[in-house]
């Protein structure tokens, strides 16, 4: 009888846990340096074909919907979002680059490329358009070598930039996304990387371009014409009126992948689908994700008044300056339609406080005690002049002055004592 009661009790507990896992809610807050994923769905109610998918608010990084968003997958050519983001951050868009033998020969010539020739020269912006719109692997390699020196060193930089953008489960080994067992990422990580990339205005423009003409080069007398492979931003059966840009990818091992952005009613969304069975499915899945976000969330404006945020700038324990943090504009936050807006709060969090100019402030957005997203604050740093002439020498002079004053004081005391001794009349 006791064993039977224990078994019934176990079944009840398991049942409660299963029911609890199906209820919408927000993940518990923790100390991770990126917005903690807070999906409003824990099961795939949209019936997506993709093996992994996510929808986020581009402004805050808040997760609106997800399916296996942290599962490592092969990204294929959506890798190029990170490649071109780095290139546009590190290089001038008019810088003239030269195609090396390694950039051309280190790819399968049956894969996507624009037939760059050895020694061919082209500006950065043309190669970026080729990489994003034509998914050109040769152009991606040229960009990688221009930034990193070698493709291997560029891959190391990719992982650093991805981590800073909020990626948690990625490992990039090349600039183009061709198959490599170690080249993996997740839907969530790609959404966060794209979120960072879209802050770069040049990248944002390329991301949404439908057609681009690449001018002739020293090796190519004809104009190359590029057309976006993203059917959601072109006049096609999959055109989505609110889509603002995107990048597609495919390899046999990765399946069909895609990252897209969309804007409507002051809502900026980023969707990622990975591991789709066919090209149509990725467009159908992305449409479902965007419709879900626009239909189930509302925009709430938070005042930009975060008060006076001031801090010392330290290099280790040494104070080298001071910094002020500001939130330049009001925040537009997406919340589920049923959310009580009075529970919304904003807090300031400082990071890298002992790493000099790397110090950064973030506005952390919370519903009650649950963290739902963050926005990086603008900073104004004033560094002290710590050179010998400006910092050390004045202190030495100050010490010398105090010593001089001490010596002068002692001299005056002695003079007074001598004077008193000479002028004091002794009793007879």
C-alpha atoms as one frame of an Amber mdcrd trajectory, in Angstrom:
protein
   0.000   0.000   0.000   2.845   2.396   0.892   4.598   1.587  -2.412   1.346
   2.285  -4.297   0.986   5.720  -2.597   4.575   6.595  -3.477   4.001   5.610
  -7.090   0.807   7.712  -7.336   2.658  10.650  -5.744   5.490  10.306  -8.314
   3.006  10.292 -11.171   1.388  13.475  -9.838   4.731  15.260  -9.563   5.735
  14.267 -13.122   2.379  15.442 -14.404   2.753  18.809 -12.732   6.245  19.242
 -14.188   5.035  18.433 -17.703   2.109  20.862 -17.428   4.403  23.531 -16.022
   6.815  23.148 -18.923   4.024  23.881 -21.391   2.930  27.126 -19.791   4.260
  30.403 -21.256   6.564  32.357 -19.027   9.902  34.126 -18.641  13.242  32.530
 -17.846  14.845  33.234 -14.503  17.307  36.126 -14.389  21.010  35.307 -14.095
  24.372  37.005 -14.413  25.096  36.271 -18.072  26.514  39.260 -20.024  23.779
  39.111 -22.679  19.978  39.363 -22.619  18.693  36.180 -21.051  16.411  34.376
 -23.536  12.816  34.747 -22.430  10.637  32.823 -24.901   6.900  33.211 -24.490
   6.452  29.741 -26.010   8.070  26.549 -24.745   6.487  24.305 -27.398   6.249
  24.779 -31.157   2.629  25.897 -31.436   3.262  27.273 -34.962   4.168  23.866
 -36.382   7.420  25.002 -37.978   9.269  22.809 -40.440  12.629  24.165 -39.244
  14.551  22.051 -36.766  15.602  25.236 -34.967  14.098  28.727 -35.017  13.799
  31.946 -33.062  12.068  35.327 -33.249  13.502  38.266 -31.291  12.820  41.941
 -30.715  15.709  43.669 -32.498  15.698  46.599 -30.062  16.162  44.653 -26.831
  17.087  41.099 -27.797  13.962  39.762 -26.107  12.950  36.314 -27.398   9.340
  36.245 -28.590   9.175  32.699 -29.934  11.603  29.813 -30.154  12.018  26.215
 -31.195  15.269  24.533 -30.114  16.944  27.923 -30.350  20.103  26.783 -28.501
  20.620  23.612 -30.534  23.909  23.716 -32.451  23.333  23.566 -36.210  25.304
  24.042 -39.424  24.589  27.607 -40.625  25.655  27.459 -44.292  25.805  30.925
 -45.873  24.042  32.872 -43.127  27.590  32.780 -41.726  28.267  35.668 -44.115
  26.186  38.005 -41.938  28.965  37.898 -39.362  31.719  38.071 -42.010  30.357
  41.205 -43.648  29.449  42.888 -40.373  33.083  42.578 -39.279  34.370  43.732
 -42.671  32.224  46.882 -42.614  33.266  47.622 -39.033  36.995  47.158 -39.677
  37.446  48.402 -43.265  36.498  51.492 -45.217  33.790  50.682 -47.731  35.861
  52.248 -50.539  39.102  50.449 -49.608  40.491  48.602 -52.631  41.186  44.917
 -51.944  43.126  42.407 -54.018  42.058  38.781 -54.450  44.804  36.382 -53.388
  45.395  32.832 -54.577  44.377  31.455 -51.169  41.110  33.412 -51.191  40.206
  31.937 -54.568  41.636  28.430 -54.283  40.415  27.640 -50.762  36.814  27.183
 -51.851  35.037  24.565 -53.916  34.627  26.163 -57.350  31.267  24.443 -57.684
  30.007  26.524 -54.760  28.679  30.096 -54.976  31.243  32.631 -56.240  31.625
  35.541 -58.684  34.673  34.217 -60.575  37.189  36.556 -58.976  40.556  36.274
 -60.727  44.028  36.197 -59.166  45.084  39.765 -58.453  41.637  41.187 -59.184
  40.949  44.410 -57.312  37.578  45.584 -56.027  36.328  47.964 -53.326  35.094
  46.548 -50.015  31.482  47.548 -50.623  31.327  45.647 -53.943  32.691  42.507
 -52.293  30.194  42.878 -49.429  27.292  43.057 -51.905  28.705  40.017 -53.702
  29.003  38.094 -50.439  25.499  38.916 -49.184  23.492  38.975 -52.417  25.338
  36.378 -54.503  26.594  34.425 -51.495  30.040  34.636 -53.094  32.511  32.509
 -51.154  35.532  33.951 -52.968  34.491  37.511 -52.078  33.986  36.435 -48.455
  37.528  35.066 -48.310  39.001  38.272 -49.748  37.218  40.291 -47.053  38.380
  37.875 -44.365  42.030  38.118 -45.395  41.855  41.914 -45.598  40.677  42.079
 -41.987  42.460  39.142 -40.366  45.566  38.715 -42.478  44.735  35.026 -42.822
  41.454  33.175 -42.993  42.358  31.309 -39.793  42.985  34.507 -37.833  39.766
  35.989 -39.187  37.864  32.973 -37.844  39.274  33.702 -34.390  38.020  37.280
 -34.693  34.604  35.990 -35.796  34.257  34.089 -32.537  35.272  37.109 -30.466
  32.797  39.402 -32.231  30.039  36.794 -32.036  30.529  36.410 -28.293  30.442
  40.183 -27.792  27.188  40.285 -29.763  25.595  37.761 -27.396  26.355  34.404
 -29.022  26.756  31.591 -26.500  26.984  28.289 -28.365  28.823  29.063 -31.606
  32.149  28.151 -33.164  33.015  29.686 -36.538  35.932  28.266 -38.527  35.528
  30.043 -41.867  34.125  33.205 -43.434  31.711  31.596 -45.913  29.855  28.745
 -44.174  30.857  25.825 -46.373  30.676  22.516 -44.468  33.029  21.949 -41.551
  32.111  19.704 -38.634  33.446  22.324 -36.203  31.615  25.256 -37.861  28.392
  25.479 -35.837  26.031  28.051 -34.402  22.447  28.327 -33.101  19.320  30.171
 -34.128  19.561  32.361 -31.033  23.214  33.201 -31.666  22.538  34.149 -35.295
  19.686  36.396 -34.199  21.961  38.206 -31.747  24.746  38.532 -34.339  22.275
  39.978 -36.842  20.946  42.349 -34.185  24.467  43.727 -33.731  25.137  43.849
 -37.492  21.995  45.884 -38.214  23.359  48.717 -36.063  25.892  49.273 -38.841
  24.121  51.478 -41.406  26.194  50.195 -44.337  25.363  46.599 -43.450  21.688
  47.463 -42.996  21.579  48.952 -46.486  23.216  45.899 -48.083  20.966  43.528
 -46.129  17.841  44.993 -47.715  19.120  45.480 -51.276  17.323  43.714 -54.128
  19.744  44.531 -56.986  23.312  45.796 -57.209  25.651  46.478 -60.141  29.331
  45.793 -59.475  31.557  48.030 -61.596  34.184  46.537 -63.945  37.581  45.798
 -62.404  41.178  45.472 -63.556  40.410  41.856 -64.491  36.750  42.036 -65.513
  35.592  44.456 -68.213  31.873  43.729 -67.785  29.527  44.877 -65.042  28.476
  42.093 -62.695  24.764  42.285 -61.790  23.702  40.883 -58.419  20.139  39.972
 -57.445  19.070  39.069 -53.924  18.227  35.418 -53.347  15.786  36.409 -50.594
  12.253  35.937 -51.928  10.696  37.822 -48.999  12.012  41.188 -50.195  11.382
  40.630 -53.916   8.195  40.465 -55.967   7.516  36.765 -55.533   4.887  34.520
 -54.025   6.796  34.706 -50.723   7.100  38.506 -50.625   6.426  39.820 -47.133
   5.307  43.457 -47.070   7.117  44.278 -43.832  10.395  42.462 -44.613  13.422
  44.781 -44.593  16.269  42.418 -45.435  17.686  38.952 -45.123  20.239  36.289
 -46.015  19.625  32.748 -47.183  21.848  29.688 -47.023  21.951  26.048 -48.062
  24.276  23.086 -47.974  23.366  19.429 -47.996  24.359  18.989 -44.342  22.819
  22.262 -43.121  19.567  22.101 -45.028  17.851  25.400 -45.845  18.648  28.296
 -43.507  17.604  31.941 -43.427  17.799  35.105 -41.346  15.317  37.920 -41.991
  14.356  41.272 -40.514  10.950  42.959 -40.591   9.460  46.236 -39.334   5.855
  47.204 -38.642   4.196  49.696 -36.266   7.502  50.641 -34.633   8.292  46.956
 -34.056  11.611  45.628 -35.374  11.828  41.838 -35.518  14.585  39.388 -36.453
  13.732  35.817 -37.383  16.021  32.822 -37.888  15.140  29.389 -39.263  17.670
  26.552 -39.597  17.505  22.994 -40.865  14.456  23.377 -43.118  13.670  20.508
 -45.503  13.183  22.716 -48.582  13.378  26.320 -49.748   9.613  26.932 -49.562
   9.467  25.801 -45.939  11.927  28.425 -44.757   9.786  31.206 -46.250   6.592
  29.733 -44.847   8.200  29.375 -41.405   9.541  32.914 -41.447   6.123  34.289
 -42.384   4.588  32.394 -39.454   7.203  33.811 -37.076   6.722  37.413 -38.191
   2.927  37.171 -38.135   3.110  35.707 -34.644   5.255  38.592 -33.415   3.177
  41.353 -34.970  -0.139  39.783 -33.880   0.751  38.910 -30.283   2.986  41.727
 -29.066   2.518  45.417 -28.443   4.974  48.293 -28.301   5.376  50.050 -24.945
   7.495  53.188 -24.608   9.781  53.562 -21.587  11.065  57.014 -20.644  14.774
  57.619 -21.208  15.157  59.131 -17.741  17.639  56.807 -16.022  19.102  59.502
 -13.812  22.733  60.522 -13.466  24.929  57.469 -14.060  28.538  58.356 -13.273
  31.474  56.066 -12.601  35.233  55.980 -12.295  37.226  54.455 -15.136  39.731
  51.963 -13.753  42.607  49.974 -15.147  42.692  47.262 -12.532  42.726  49.150
  -9.237  44.156  52.341 -10.785  41.692  55.163 -11.504  42.455  56.563 -14.970
  39.357  58.640 -15.698  35.619  59.081 -15.300  32.567  58.252 -17.388  28.940
  59.330 -17.744  26.273  57.039 -19.212  23.129  58.246 -20.951  20.144  56.746
 -22.731  19.697  59.049 -25.715  16.158  58.056 -26.649  13.082  56.556 -25.080
  12.916  52.761 -25.329  10.272  50.962 -27.339   9.810  47.548 -25.743   7.699
  44.687 -27.054   5.409  43.028 -24.526   2.753  40.314 -24.813  -0.696  41.834
 -25.291  -1.778  40.644 -21.840   1.200  42.098 -19.927   0.526  44.567 -17.123
   2.665  47.578 -18.109   2.945  48.720 -14.492   5.277  45.766 -13.812   7.815
  47.052 -16.335  11.064  48.400 -14.848  14.475  49.528 -16.031  17.785  49.206
 -14.176  21.356  50.209 -15.021  24.131  47.625 -14.986  27.862  48.365 -15.444
  30.257  45.804 -16.940  34.037  45.613 -17.439  34.442  48.139 -14.628  38.170
  47.446 -14.158  39.055  47.241 -17.859  39.658  50.878 -18.718  37.764  52.239
 -21.714  36.021  48.862 -22.141  33.647  49.813 -19.303  30.071  49.759 -20.542
  26.641  50.533 -19.166  23.407  48.746 -20.033  19.769  49.563 -19.440  18.302
  46.266 -18.221  14.595  45.896 -18.951  12.610  43.757 -16.536   9.055  42.598
 -15.970   8.863  42.236 -12.227  12.026  40.336 -11.346  12.406  38.747 -14.771
  14.969  40.153 -17.205  13.567  40.439 -20.746  16.200  42.444 -22.616  18.859
  45.128 -22.554  20.034  48.209 -24.434  23.599  49.496 -24.467  23.962  53.016
 -23.077  25.961  55.781 -24.716  29.092  56.732 -22.789  31.216  59.845 -22.476
  34.670  59.062 -21.103  37.170  61.590 -19.787  40.621  60.067 -19.304  43.073
  61.701 -16.961  46.478  62.731 -18.296  48.672  60.264 -16.441  51.919  61.151
 -18.218  55.011  61.962 -16.141  54.740  65.681 -16.811  51.035  65.883 -16.082
  50.609  63.318 -13.339  53.864  62.274 -11.654  55.806  65.539 -11.828  53.120
  67.666 -10.121  53.031  65.164  -7.261  56.804  65.348  -6.923  56.638  69.153
  -6.961  53.889  69.022  -4.367  56.015  66.840  -2.097  58.984  69.161  -2.575
  56.799  72.138  -1.728  55.597  70.503   1.483  59.178  69.643   2.416  60.223
  73.241   1.681  57.390  74.582   3.809  58.430  72.208   6.601  62.055  73.339
   6.426  60.986  76.988   6.353  58.723  76.431   9.341  61.523  74.739  11.261
  63.871  77.597  10.378  61.373  80.141  11.638  60.872  78.240  14.881  64.643
  78.153  15.441  64.919  81.889  14.705  62.180  82.601  17.239  63.895  80.454
  19.851  67.240  82.202  19.277  65.537  85.593  19.451  63.795  84.694  22.687
  67.012  83.399  24.200  68.871  86.611  23.405  66.159  88.882  24.636  65.112
  87.035  27.741  66.406  88.663  30.944  67.571  86.134  33.445  66.691  86.736
  37.181  69.546  88.200  39.306
